Amino acid sequence: MKGLEYISILVEVIHSTTIATIGADGHPQTRVIDMMLYDDNGVYFLTAKGKVFYEQLMEQQFIAVSATKDKMAVSLRGKVRNIGYEKLDEIFEKNAYMQKIYPDDTRTALQVFQLYEAQGEFFDISNPSNILRESIVIGETAEIKTGYYVGKDCIGCKLCYSVCPQKCIDISKKPVEINRNHCLHCGRCAEICPKQTIKKVG
């Protein structure tokens, strides 16, 4: 898993996330779900078998997750699978509050789901003049490149650097190079480029 440290932030620091599935009306539907555990094989959460959310997970087997706290954010999109009661006891041990919500044997109403193949990003604006953006990959999913890329027709005019809020363009090279780990994806560089050689990807 690439970005395991960011997954640990998702589970242990942020914890409560918003998960989107597709509702019966064909539109996105969201709910707040706690991320309970993580390991090298994915991220784990729970839901009760009687919920519409459970039915959607079983049918669609795909979710989008967003979470934010203290100017940090994690977003993921990927495949989920039901692993039944596997890891249920471990989840209840690590997340003691669940024992009060589902005491004794009532926890059998729950099923564990694993987000096992996903891609997304970690985004941190706690230092506004030097934001951080990092890709996250879980499982065998290929990393999807997003952002702005400079083409070979760059003339080195440096206009892109002059309008970049983060000054994250290396103008010592030609073509110039955008540091995507600090890029806001605002698009100002592409707008001002006289050769229109800066293109958005993803």
N, CA, C and O of each residue as an XYZ file, in Angstrom:
808
protein
N       0.848     -1.186      0.000
C       0.000      0.000      0.000
C       0.886      1.240      0.000
O       1.740      1.395      0.873
N       0.688      2.111     -0.964
C       1.418      3.370     -0.972
C       0.658      4.368     -0.112
O      -0.563      4.478     -0.233
N       1.353      5.097      0.752
C       0.707      6.094      1.583
C       0.062      5.519      2.823
O      -0.967      6.021      3.274
N       0.660      4.454      3.392
C       0.096      3.840      4.595
C       0.013      4.853      5.735
O      -0.902      4.800      6.557
N       0.975      5.776      5.777
C       0.935      6.787      6.840
C      -0.299      7.675      6.713
O      -0.820      8.156      7.718
N      -0.769      7.895      5.488
C      -1.965      8.714      5.293
C      -3.224      7.921      5.620
O      -4.220      8.490      6.066
N      -3.184      6.621      5.401
C      -4.300      5.764      5.809
C      -4.408      5.747      7.326
O      -5.512      5.733      7.871
N      -3.266      5.746      8.012
C      -3.298      5.778      9.478
C      -3.911      7.082      9.968
O      -4.613      7.086     10.980
N      -3.663      8.180      9.280
C      -4.288      9.456      9.637
C      -5.802      9.363      9.436
O      -6.577      9.842     10.264
N      -6.209      8.745      8.337
C      -7.640      8.576      8.061
C      -8.325      7.826      9.197
O      -9.384      8.245      9.665
N      -7.734      6.725      9.643
C      -8.373      5.849     10.635
C      -8.192      6.369     12.060
O      -9.149      6.397     12.834
N      -6.995      6.771     12.405
C      -6.690      7.067     13.805
C      -6.847      8.532     14.189
O      -7.118      8.840     15.350
N      -6.681      9.433     13.235
C      -6.775     10.861     13.546
C      -8.131     11.428     13.131
O      -8.806     12.075     13.933
N      -8.529     11.190     11.889
C      -9.811     11.717     11.407
C     -10.955     10.816     11.857
O     -11.904     11.291     12.481
N     -10.881      9.555     11.557
C     -11.779      8.482     12.008
C     -13.175      8.532     11.376
O     -13.586      7.571     10.726
N     -13.906      9.632     11.558
C     -15.259      9.728     10.992
C     -15.185     10.262      9.565
O     -14.598     11.316      9.319
N     -15.779      9.535      8.634
C     -15.692      9.874      7.219
C     -17.084      9.969      6.604
O     -18.070      9.524      7.192
N     -17.144     10.549      5.426
C     -18.378     10.552      4.639
C     -18.202      9.574      3.489
O     -17.264      9.692      2.700
N     -19.113      8.602      3.397
C     -19.043      7.601      2.331
C     -20.217      7.797      1.387
O     -21.358      7.963      1.819
N     -19.925      7.775      0.103
C     -20.959      7.927     -0.925
C     -21.175      6.618     -1.677
O     -20.225      5.926     -2.044
N     -22.435      6.301     -1.896
C     -22.845      5.224     -2.790
C     -23.919      5.819     -3.710
O     -24.190      7.019     -3.654
N     -24.520      4.987     -4.544
C     -25.599      5.445     -5.424
C     -26.925      4.960     -4.858
O     -27.107      3.768     -4.612
N     -27.858      5.902     -4.652
C     -29.163      5.565     -4.113
C     -30.075      4.936     -5.156
O     -29.731      4.860     -6.335
N     -31.241      4.486     -4.708
C     -32.200      3.836     -5.599
C     -32.687      4.768     -6.696
O     -33.133      4.314     -7.750
N     -32.601      6.088     -6.447
C     -33.042      7.068     -7.452
C     -31.944      7.403     -8.458
O     -32.135      8.250     -9.331
N     -30.792      6.738     -8.335
C     -29.691      6.965     -9.277
C     -28.782      8.118     -8.920
O     -27.838      8.408     -9.655
N     -29.044      8.782     -7.808
C     -28.228      9.905     -7.370
C     -27.303      9.494     -6.232
O     -27.565      8.510     -5.539
N     -26.209     10.255     -6.037
C     -25.302      9.938     -4.935
C     -26.012     10.056     -3.585
O     -26.875     10.912     -3.393
N     -25.634      9.187     -2.667
C     -26.168      9.206     -1.317
C     -25.000      9.085     -0.355
O     -24.122      8.244     -0.551
N     -24.977      9.920      0.688
C     -23.861      9.903      1.632
C     -24.344      9.612      3.043
O     -25.508      9.815      3.386
N     -23.397      9.126      3.853
C     -23.616      8.946      5.282
C     -22.256      8.979      5.975
O     -21.222      8.740      5.351
N     -22.273      9.279      7.277
C     -21.029      9.342      8.050
C     -20.750      7.967      8.639
O     -21.584      7.394      9.340
N     -19.563      7.448      8.342
C     -19.149      6.114      8.786
C     -17.746      6.205      9.382
O     -16.864      6.841      8.807
N     -17.543      5.571     10.530
C     -16.218      5.547     11.152
C     -15.345      4.477     10.505
O     -15.789      3.356     10.259
N     -14.095      4.846     10.235
C     -13.111      3.887      9.753
C     -12.451      3.247     10.975
O     -11.834      3.941     11.784
N     -12.579      1.935     11.108
C     -12.270      1.246     12.356
C     -10.852      0.688     12.450
O     -10.238      0.725     13.516
N     -10.339      0.177     11.348
C      -9.026     -0.483     11.340
C      -8.378     -0.274      9.985
O      -9.039      0.084      9.010
N      -7.071     -0.504      9.942
C      -6.376     -0.550      8.655
C      -5.195     -1.502      8.798
O      -4.687     -1.727      9.896
N      -4.774     -2.053      7.673
C      -3.554     -2.853      7.621
C      -3.044     -2.814      6.187
O      -3.535     -2.029      5.376
N      -2.079     -3.639      5.873
C      -1.506     -3.641      4.523
C      -2.519     -4.065      3.454
O      -2.289     -3.850      2.264
N      -3.626     -4.662      3.870
C      -4.613     -5.160      2.912
C      -5.798     -4.229      2.707
O      -6.644     -4.495      1.853
N      -5.879     -3.147      3.469
C      -6.969     -2.218      3.256
C      -7.452     -1.526      4.510
O      -6.781     -1.520      5.542
N      -8.642     -0.938      4.397
C      -9.283     -0.192      5.478
C     -10.612     -0.876      5.786
O     -11.277     -1.381      4.881
N     -11.002     -0.893      7.076
C     -12.170     -1.669      7.496
C     -13.195     -0.788      8.201
O     -12.847      0.086      8.995
N     -14.480     -1.040      7.892
C     -15.575     -0.337      8.550
C     -16.747     -1.294      8.703
O     -16.734     -2.404      8.171
N     -17.758     -0.849      9.436
C     -18.900     -1.704      9.767
C     -20.208     -1.094      9.283
O     -20.311      0.119      9.095
N     -21.192     -1.942      9.089
C     -22.572     -1.478      9.000
C     -23.488     -2.639      9.362
O     -23.095     -3.803      9.290
N     -24.705     -2.308      9.748
C     -25.675     -3.334     10.133
C     -26.340     -3.924      8.894
O     -26.571     -3.233      7.901
N     -26.638     -5.201      8.977
C     -27.230     -5.914      7.829
C     -28.610     -5.383      7.461
O     -29.061     -5.565      6.330
N     -29.290     -4.722      8.411
C     -30.633     -4.225      8.130
C     -30.683     -2.883      7.425
O     -31.769     -2.401      7.103
N     -29.537     -2.266      7.178
C     -29.505     -0.922      6.601
C     -29.494     -0.946      5.073
O     -28.998     -1.881      4.443
N     -30.062      0.122      4.503
C     -30.010      0.297      3.052
C     -28.557      0.404      2.600
O     -28.205     -0.074      1.521
N     -27.718      1.025      3.411
C     -26.289      1.146      3.112
C     -25.668     -0.230      2.871
O     -24.878     -0.409      1.944
N     -26.030     -1.196      3.710
C     -25.535     -2.567      3.560
C     -25.930     -3.119      2.187
O     -25.106     -3.710      1.488
N     -27.184     -2.925      1.812
C     -27.665     -3.427      0.517
C     -26.904     -2.780     -0.632
O     -26.552     -3.446     -1.605
N     -26.653     -1.479     -0.517
C     -25.917     -0.775     -1.572
C     -24.483     -1.280     -1.674
O     -23.968     -1.466     -2.776
N     -23.841     -1.501     -0.538
C     -22.472     -2.025     -0.550
C     -22.414     -3.394     -1.207
O     -21.517     -3.673     -2.002
N     -23.367     -4.238     -0.875
C     -23.388     -5.591     -1.427
C     -23.632     -5.568     -2.935
O     -23.065     -6.374     -3.673
N     -24.467     -4.654     -3.382
C     -24.809     -4.594     -4.805
C     -23.747     -3.876     -5.618
O     -23.350     -4.351     -6.682
N     -23.282     -2.727     -5.121
C     -22.391     -1.871     -5.916
C     -20.918     -2.221     -5.734
O     -20.133     -2.107     -6.676
N     -20.538     -2.642     -4.537
C     -19.164     -3.035     -4.234
C     -18.147     -1.953     -4.593
O     -17.019     -2.243     -4.993
N     -18.581     -0.686     -4.439
C     -17.718      0.450     -4.774
C     -18.177      1.645     -3.951
O     -19.377      1.881     -3.810
N     -17.221      2.404     -3.404
C     -17.569      3.587     -2.624
C     -16.617      4.738     -2.933
O     -15.538      4.539     -3.492
N     -17.038      5.943     -2.558
C     -16.162      7.108     -2.500
C     -16.156      7.574     -1.050
O     -17.204      7.653     -0.408
N     -14.965      7.883     -0.541
C     -14.793      8.282      0.857
C     -14.133      9.651      0.913
O     -13.154      9.907      0.211
N     -14.674     10.530      1.752
C     -14.046     11.827      2.013
C     -14.021     12.071      3.513
O     -14.972     11.739      4.219
N     -12.936     12.650      3.993
C     -12.820     12.946      5.416
C     -11.881     14.125      5.611
O     -10.907     14.284      4.876
N     -12.184     14.954      6.613
C     -11.329     16.112      6.863
C     -11.292     16.442      8.347
O     -12.268     16.253      9.073
N     -10.134     16.943      8.776
C      -9.958     17.374     10.160
C      -8.683     18.203     10.246
O      -7.657     17.846      9.667
N      -8.758     19.312     10.973
C      -7.574     20.147     11.221
C      -6.823     20.483      9.936
O      -5.597     20.391      9.875
N      -7.580     20.873      8.911
C      -6.998     21.302      7.630
C      -6.304     20.181      6.860
O      -5.562     20.441      5.913
N      -6.546     18.925      7.270
C      -6.084     17.760      6.511
C      -7.301     17.074      5.914
O      -8.371     17.062      6.523
N      -7.142     16.504      4.725
C      -8.247     15.782      4.092
C      -7.723     14.540      3.397
O      -6.610     14.517      2.873
N      -8.558     13.502      3.406
C      -8.270     12.274      2.672
C      -9.468     11.958      1.807
O     -10.605     12.005      2.278
N      -9.230     11.636      0.544
C     -10.306     11.190     -0.339
C      -9.869      9.908     -1.031
O      -8.721      9.779     -1.457
N     -10.802      8.957     -1.138
C     -10.525      7.659     -1.765
C     -11.729      7.212     -2.572
O     -12.868      7.514     -2.219
N     -11.478      6.492     -3.656
C     -12.524      5.844     -4.446
C     -12.053      4.432     -4.737
O     -10.931      4.228     -5.201
N     -12.925      3.439     -4.462
C     -12.461      2.098     -4.756
C     -13.433      0.996     -4.411
O     -14.592      1.231     -4.068
N     -12.914     -0.221     -4.515
C     -13.726     -1.428     -4.360
C     -13.805     -1.856     -2.901
O     -12.831     -1.771     -2.154
N     -15.004     -2.325     -2.514
C     -15.203     -2.865     -1.174
C     -15.747     -4.284     -1.272
O     -16.371     -4.667     -2.261
N     -15.490     -5.059     -0.205
C     -16.069     -6.398     -0.133
C     -16.471     -6.700      1.307
O     -15.876     -6.197      2.260
N     -17.479     -7.522      1.433
C     -17.972     -7.967      2.730
C     -17.076     -9.107      3.213
O     -16.894    -10.102      2.511
N     -16.515     -8.954      4.421
C     -15.703    -10.042      4.990
C     -16.392    -10.622      6.229
O     -15.756    -11.273      7.058
N     -17.696    -10.376      6.341
C     -18.495    -10.987      7.404
C     -18.091    -10.525      8.791
O     -18.001     -9.328      9.064
N     -17.845    -11.514      9.681
C     -17.478    -11.201     11.058
C     -15.962    -11.157     11.258
O     -15.475    -10.924     12.364
N     -15.232    -11.383     10.174
C     -13.770    -11.326     10.277
C     -13.357     -9.942     10.771
O     -13.835     -8.933     10.253
N     -12.495     -9.887     11.742
C     -11.962     -8.669     12.358
C     -12.975     -7.941     13.244
O     -12.671     -6.870     13.769
N     -14.170     -8.502     13.418
C     -15.188     -7.821     14.223
C     -14.730     -7.658     15.670
O     -14.855     -6.571     16.234
N     -14.203     -8.718     16.279
C     -13.737     -8.626     17.662
C     -12.580     -7.641     17.802
O     -12.501     -6.894     18.777
N     -11.693     -7.650     16.825
C     -10.564     -6.726     16.849
C     -11.043     -5.282     16.754
O     -10.507     -4.398     17.423
N     -12.050     -5.049     15.925
C     -12.617     -3.713     15.781
C     -13.236     -3.246     17.092
O     -13.032     -2.103     17.502
N     -13.991     -4.121     17.754
C     -14.623     -3.752     19.015
C     -13.594     -3.528     20.121
O     -13.803     -2.698     21.005
N     -12.497     -4.257     20.075
C     -11.437     -4.070     21.065
C     -10.747     -2.725     20.870
O     -10.447     -2.027     21.839
N     -10.502     -2.369     19.628
C      -9.799     -1.115     19.325
C     -10.719      0.094     19.460
O     -10.250      1.181     19.798
N     -12.014     -0.069     19.205
C     -12.983      1.028     19.236
C     -14.018      0.737     20.328
O     -15.139      0.308     20.057
N     -13.597      0.986     21.568
C     -14.384      0.558     22.730
C     -15.788      1.155     22.755
O     -16.695      0.542     23.319
N     -15.996      2.323     22.165
C     -17.328      2.943     22.165
C     -18.365      2.070     21.471
O     -19.558      2.167     21.758
N     -17.903      1.211     20.549
C     -18.834      0.334     19.839
C     -19.491     -0.679     20.781
O     -20.597     -1.151     20.517
N     -18.808     -1.009     21.876
C     -19.347     -1.981     22.825
C     -20.588     -1.442     23.534
O     -21.436     -2.213     23.985
N     -20.691     -0.113     23.630
C     -21.871      0.499     24.242
C     -23.011      0.636     23.231
O     -24.184      0.588     23.601
N     -22.664      0.805     21.966
C     -23.697      0.913     20.922
C     -24.304     -0.456     20.637
O     -25.520     -0.591     20.496
N     -23.445     -1.469     20.556
C     -23.886     -2.847     20.308
C     -23.367     -3.752     21.423
O     -22.370     -4.450     21.234
N     -24.040     -3.753     22.607
C     -23.540     -4.564     23.728
C     -23.754     -6.063     23.532
O     -24.659     -6.500     22.821
N     -22.895     -6.825     24.184
C     -23.012     -8.283     24.228
C     -23.086     -8.885     22.821
O     -22.266     -8.568     21.959
N     -24.087     -9.764     22.596
C     -24.131    -10.457     21.309
C     -24.885     -9.682     20.228
O     -25.086    -10.204     19.131
N     -25.309     -8.442     20.517
C     -26.014     -7.662     19.484
C     -25.076     -7.250     18.350
O     -25.528     -6.830     17.285
N     -23.772     -7.373     18.582
C     -22.819     -7.032     17.519
C     -22.966     -7.949     16.304
O     -22.448     -7.637     15.231
N     -23.663     -9.071     16.461
C     -23.845     -9.977     15.329
C     -24.734     -9.363     14.244
O     -24.837     -9.905     13.144
N     -25.376     -8.228     14.557
C     -26.142     -7.511     13.532
C     -25.228     -6.828     12.519
O     -25.688     -6.388     11.465
N     -23.941     -6.739     12.829
C     -22.981     -6.001     12.017
C     -22.206     -6.905     11.071
O     -22.022     -8.096     11.324
N     -21.761     -6.310      9.986
C     -20.854     -6.978      9.060
C     -19.672     -6.047      8.797
O     -19.818     -4.825      8.774
N     -18.513     -6.643      8.601
C     -17.303     -5.868      8.329
C     -17.088     -5.780      6.819
O     -17.200     -6.773      6.101
N     -16.776     -4.567      6.354
C     -16.427     -4.356      4.953
C     -14.993     -3.873      4.854
O     -14.499     -3.128      5.701
N     -14.343     -4.322      3.795
C     -12.946     -3.959      3.542
C     -12.856     -3.146      2.255
O     -13.300     -3.589      1.196
N     -12.279     -1.956      2.358
C     -11.894     -1.181      1.177
C     -10.524     -1.700      0.785
O      -9.526     -1.394      1.437
N     -10.476     -2.489     -0.288
C      -9.264     -3.263     -0.574
C      -8.533     -2.850     -1.845
O      -7.391     -3.258     -2.060
N      -9.161     -2.063     -2.671
C      -8.526     -1.629     -3.916
C      -9.036     -0.226     -4.205
O     -10.191     -0.049     -4.592
N      -8.171      0.777     -4.018
C      -8.639      2.157     -4.129
C      -7.485      3.091     -4.467
O      -6.312      2.744     -4.326
N      -7.847      4.265     -4.909
C      -6.860      5.311     -5.129
C      -7.477      6.644     -4.715
O      -8.696      6.819     -4.736
N      -6.614      7.568     -4.344
C      -7.089      8.882     -3.926
C      -5.924      9.745     -3.514
O      -4.814      9.597     -4.026
N      -6.185     10.671     -2.563
C      -5.110     11.563     -2.174
C      -5.266     12.076     -0.753
O      -6.354     12.099     -0.178
N      -4.123     12.486     -0.215
C      -4.042     13.202      1.046
C      -3.763     14.652      0.718
O      -2.919     14.946     -0.128
N      -4.473     15.578      1.387
C      -4.337     17.004      1.094
C      -4.218     17.741      2.420
O      -5.061     17.572      3.300
N      -3.176     18.558      2.570
C      -2.917     19.243      3.834
C      -2.660     20.723      3.563
O      -1.713     21.084      2.864
N      -3.526     21.579      4.132
C      -3.321     23.023      3.980
C      -2.996     23.675      5.327
O      -3.215     24.874      5.503
N      -2.477     22.895      6.276
C      -2.144     23.461      7.585
C      -1.052     24.520      7.476
O      -0.981     25.424      8.309
N      -0.194     24.414      6.450
C       0.760     25.478      6.131
C       0.310     26.075      4.800
O       0.709     25.588      3.742
N      -0.514     27.124      4.837
C      -1.150     27.628      3.607
C      -0.192     28.043      2.499
O      -0.544     27.965      1.322
N       1.006     28.481      2.852
C       1.943     28.904      1.815
C       2.738     27.747      1.226
O       3.531     27.931      0.302
N       2.516     26.541      1.775
C       3.230     25.359      1.262
C       2.334     24.140      1.452
O       2.609     23.282      2.291
N       1.264     24.070      0.667
C       0.310     22.962      0.799
C       0.971     21.649      0.378
O       1.973     21.637     -0.337
N       0.381     20.547      0.843
C       0.909     19.225      0.502
C      -0.196     18.361     -0.088
O      -1.285     18.259      0.478
N       0.088     17.745     -1.220
C      -0.832     16.825     -1.883
C      -0.057     15.556     -2.209
O       0.970     15.606     -2.885
N      -0.558     14.402     -1.721
C       0.124     13.123     -1.968
C      -0.888     12.089     -2.440
O      -2.021     12.056     -1.959
N      -0.482     11.256     -3.370
C      -1.346     10.181     -3.857
C      -1.395      9.038     -2.851
O      -0.423      8.776     -2.142
N      -2.538      8.363     -2.799
C      -2.719      7.175     -1.968
C      -3.203      6.051     -2.874
O      -4.115      6.236     -3.680
N      -2.588      4.895     -2.735
C      -3.015      3.716     -3.491
C      -3.173      2.552     -2.525
O      -2.279      2.281     -1.724
N      -4.307      1.862     -2.596
C      -4.543      0.660     -1.812
C      -4.682     -0.512     -2.773
O      -5.453     -0.440     -3.730
N      -3.950     -1.577     -2.530
C      -4.063     -2.776     -3.352
C      -3.423     -2.634     -4.714
O      -2.427     -1.930     -4.879
N      -4.014     -3.317     -5.698
C      -3.424     -3.407     -7.034
C      -3.852     -2.279     -7.964
O      -3.473     -2.268     -9.135
N      -4.628     -1.341     -7.465
C      -5.103     -0.237     -8.297
C      -3.939      0.612     -8.786
O      -3.026      0.922     -8.021
N      -3.970      0.987    -10.053
C      -2.939      1.861    -10.595
C      -3.206      3.293    -10.146
O      -4.353      3.732    -10.059
N      -2.125      4.007     -9.863
C      -2.262      5.412     -9.486
C      -2.741      6.209    -10.695
O      -2.184      6.097    -11.788
N      -3.777      7.012    -10.484
C      -4.311      7.854    -11.559
C      -3.666      9.228    -11.450
O      -3.791      9.900    -10.427
N      -2.984      9.636    -12.495
C      -2.315     10.936    -12.473
C      -3.338     12.040    -12.711
O      -4.166     11.963    -13.618
N      -3.257     13.068    -11.871
C      -4.126     14.227    -12.020
C      -3.278     15.488    -11.913
O      -2.137     15.448    -11.452
N      -3.847     16.591    -12.340
C      -3.151     17.867    -12.207
C      -2.698     18.420    -13.549
O      -3.228     18.057    -14.599
N      -1.710     19.304    -13.496
C      -1.241     20.014    -14.687
C       0.171     19.588    -15.052
O       1.045     19.468    -14.193
N       0.377     19.361    -16.348
C       1.658     18.912    -16.881
C       2.101     19.858    -17.991
O       1.294     20.344    -18.783
N       3.411     20.102    -18.024
C       3.974     21.019    -19.018
C       4.487     20.221    -20.206
O       5.228     19.252    -20.040
N       4.089     20.635    -21.406
C       4.493     19.954    -22.630
C       5.840     20.417    -23.163
O       6.447     21.347    -22.632
N       6.292     19.760    -24.210
C       7.627     20.014    -24.769
C       7.737     21.356    -25.488
O       8.842     21.809    -25.788
N       6.590     22.000    -25.768
C       6.639     23.284    -26.477
C       6.897     24.476    -25.554
O       6.863     25.622    -26.002
N       7.153     24.217    -24.284
C       7.437     25.285    -23.314
C       8.631     26.112    -23.796
O       9.652     25.559    -24.207
N       8.496     27.443    -23.742
C       9.575     28.329    -24.182
C      10.343     28.935    -23.003
O      11.261     29.733    -23.195
N       9.961     28.549    -21.789
C      10.674     29.044    -20.608
C      10.425     30.505    -20.299
O      11.312     31.182    -19.781
N       9.229     31.011    -20.605
C       8.936     32.440    -20.406
C       8.693     32.803    -18.936
O       8.780     33.973    -18.563
N       8.392     31.812    -18.114
C       8.209     31.973    -16.661
C       6.911     32.675    -16.280
O       6.717     33.008    -15.111
N       6.022     32.907    -17.238
C       4.743     33.532    -16.911
C       3.938     32.659    -15.961
O       3.249     33.169    -15.077
N       4.023     31.341    -16.140
C       3.285     30.423    -15.269
C       3.696     30.610    -13.810
O       2.852     30.638    -12.915
N       4.999     30.736    -13.584
C       5.514     30.926    -12.225
C       4.983     32.227    -11.624
O       4.680     32.290    -10.433
N       4.876     33.253    -12.449
C       4.456     34.568    -11.953
C       3.025     34.567    -11.425
O       2.675     35.409    -10.598
N       2.181     33.626    -11.895
C       0.780     33.596    -11.441
C       0.478     32.421    -10.520
O      -0.661     32.259    -10.081
N       1.479     31.601    -10.222
C       1.262     30.414     -9.383
C       1.170     30.810     -7.909
O       2.126     31.371     -7.373
N       0.048     30.533     -7.237
C      -0.096     30.929     -5.829
C       0.913     30.253     -4.907
O       1.333     30.848     -3.914
N       1.310     29.020     -5.216
C       2.230     28.266     -4.366
C       3.689     28.360     -4.819
O       4.584     27.859     -4.139
N       3.928     28.998     -5.961
C       5.288     29.082     -6.517
C       5.921     27.689     -6.577
O       7.072     27.494     -6.185
N       5.149     26.739     -7.074
C       5.611     25.344     -7.085
C       6.042     24.897     -8.483
O       5.964     23.714     -8.813
N       6.495     25.842     -9.296
C       6.966     25.541    -10.651
C       8.468     25.785    -10.718
O       8.945     26.882    -10.430
N       9.201     24.753    -11.100
C      10.652     24.853    -11.217
C      10.987     25.478    -12.566
O      10.878     24.833    -13.609
N      11.395     26.744    -12.530
C      11.679     27.475    -13.780
C      13.154     27.402    -14.162
O      13.592     28.077    -15.094
N      13.928     26.572    -13.434
C      15.338     26.398    -13.792
C      15.480     25.397    -14.942
O      16.563     25.236    -15.505
N      14.372     24.727    -15.283
C      14.387     23.731    -16.353
C      13.572     24.244    -17.535
O      12.787     25.184    -17.411
N      13.778     23.606    -18.677
C      12.943     23.869    -19.853
C      12.730     22.554    -20.582
O      13.693     21.973    -21.083
N      11.484     22.063    -20.658
C      10.291     22.721    -20.129
C      10.316     22.844    -18.600
O      10.936     22.042    -17.901
N       9.617     23.879    -18.106
C       9.509     24.047    -16.665
C       8.762     22.839    -16.094
O       8.106     22.102    -16.829
N       8.867     22.646    -14.785
C       8.269     21.453    -14.168
C       7.420     21.847    -12.962
O       7.870     22.573    -12.076
N       6.187     21.353    -12.948
C       5.269     21.636    -11.845
C       5.435     20.569    -10.772
O       5.372     19.374    -11.064
N       5.644     20.994     -9.539
C       5.711     20.059     -8.410
C       4.275     19.776     -7.980
O       3.665     20.581     -7.277
N       3.737     18.635     -8.402
C       2.326     18.339     -8.153
C       2.017     18.060     -6.685
O       0.850     18.066     -6.294
N       3.031     17.820     -5.872
C       2.790     17.629     -4.441
C       2.452     18.932     -3.728
O       2.009     18.921     -2.579
N       2.661     20.050     -4.409
C       2.344     21.349     -3.804
C       1.393     22.172     -4.680
O       1.147     23.346     -4.402
N       0.874     21.567     -5.713
C       0.011     22.268     -6.671
C      -1.438     22.315     -6.171
O      -1.954     21.321     -5.659
N      -2.083     23.460     -6.320
C      -3.483     23.636     -5.928
C      -4.468     23.233     -7.025
O      -5.676     23.204     -6.790
N      -3.968     22.924     -8.208
C      -4.821     22.609     -9.368
C      -5.725     23.788     -9.732
O      -6.849     23.592    -10.196
N      -5.238     25.002     -9.522
C      -6.059     26.188     -9.806
C      -6.164     26.482    -11.300
O      -7.138     27.092    -11.742
N      -5.169     26.055    -12.080
C      -5.229     26.228    -13.530
C      -4.730     27.557    -14.057
O      -4.813     27.808    -15.259
N      -4.209     28.420    -13.186
C      -3.755     29.744    -13.654
C      -2.582     29.623    -14.621
O      -2.466     30.409    -15.561
N      -1.712     28.637    -14.392
C      -0.556     28.443    -15.273
C      -1.000     28.114    -16.693
O      -0.450     28.631    -17.665
N      -2.013     27.238    -16.800
C      -2.508     26.846    -18.128
C      -3.169     28.015    -18.835
O      -3.058     28.150    -20.054
N      -3.853     28.857    -18.082
C      -4.545     30.003    -18.670
C      -3.580     31.019    -19.269
O      -3.859     31.610    -20.312
N      -2.433     31.221    -18.597
C      -1.517     32.278    -19.028
C      -0.473     31.804    -20.027
O       0.178     32.630    -20.667
N      -0.296     30.508    -20.177
C       0.760     29.971    -21.044
C       0.577     30.436    -22.496
O      -0.443     30.125    -23.110
N       1.539     31.168    -23.051
C       1.375     31.684    -24.420
C       1.396     30.587    -25.484
O       0.868     30.781    -26.579
N       1.992     29.449    -25.177
C       2.045     28.331    -26.133
C       0.948     27.306    -25.869
O       0.822     26.329    -26.608
N       0.143     27.524    -24.806
C      -0.926     26.573    -24.425
C      -0.394     25.138    -24.333
O      -1.021     24.183    -24.792
N       0.770     25.031    -23.731
C       1.423     23.717    -23.623
C       1.247     23.087    -22.234
O       1.720     21.978    -21.985
N       0.569     23.798    -21.341
C       0.279     23.237    -20.013
C      -1.111     22.658    -20.051
O      -2.085     23.373    -20.291
N      -1.209     21.366    -19.814
C      -2.486     20.655    -19.960
C      -2.928     20.029    -18.652
O      -2.108     19.584    -17.849
N      -4.235     20.002    -18.449
C      -4.822     19.346    -17.283
C      -5.025     17.859    -17.570
O      -5.497     17.482    -18.643
N      -4.666     17.028    -16.607
C      -4.833     15.573    -16.731
C      -5.709     15.092    -15.579
O      -5.565     15.539    -14.441
N      -6.616     14.176    -15.895
C      -7.445     13.580    -14.850
C      -8.666     14.399    -14.479
O      -9.438     13.996    -13.609
